Amino acid sequence: MQNTAAVPVITIDGPGGVGKGTVAHLLAKKLNWHILDSGAIYRVVAFAAEKSHLSIEDCEGLLKLIKDLALHFSTDAEGVMHVLLNEEDITARIREPHIGAAASQLSVYPAIRTALMACQRQFAQFPGLVADGRDMGTVIFPNAQLKIFLDASPEARAIRRHRQLIAQTINVTLKDVFAQIIERDERDRTRAVAPLRPAEDAIIIDTTILSVDEVFTQVVLQWDLCQQEKV
Ligand code: DC
């Protein structure tokens, strides 16, 4: 049995559309580490609930559903992460905006957050883990070696998220994406348990006017500095 407490972890938290996923993937690829997209787990629960005609407000029902969730992640030859539920590939379907909204709604329940903790911590495997989400540095991996919090204006995030969705052939207007970002920010930041906020020891990077490459360079620099501090 591995002592997973010794596994190095880098957390990348921040609001929706800030580019956490892109930066986390680039970093995991560079370091050859594992990756956790914790938002995908909340999205899978929302998707499974919809499939079982379960209300997002039925916390008991959702907890039962989580217990039986046959969820797997796999990486294809191009390094693209696939989400499988009962062996069905639902990677694209969980990206639909209404699933994101439902994921945000069900994520306010403390019991649901607790039920999903173990599943997220299992991702901490050697040689290391890059974990992206909202509470990776504050709750799930409080002892992470490096904690990054990415932020950006809602306008910049809406433009990025809109571009992403269009590329995935999900047809939405920029205006709708912006409205969803504002609504989701409010819920994610104000919920009672594990609200979206930087950990006290997180490094905050405002990415509003930065390119992906520039953000990535800053994160790599922070990791290098963090390594140097250890010697
Ligand atoms: O990052 P995302 O858009 O895929 O996340 C979808 C929702 O899941 C987000 O609005 C809130 C919830 N979530 C969370 O509460 N905690 C996390 N660590 C990740 C996501």
Boltz pocket constraint, residues with backbone or C-beta under 6 A from the ligand:
constraints:
  - pocket:
      binder: B
      contacts: [[A, 16], [A, 17], [A, 38], [A, 39], [A, 40], [A, 42], [A, 43], [A, 100], [A, 103], [A, 104], [A, 107], [A, 132], [A, 133], [A, 134], [A, 135], [A, 136], [A, 184], [A, 188], [A, 194]]
      max_distance: 6.0
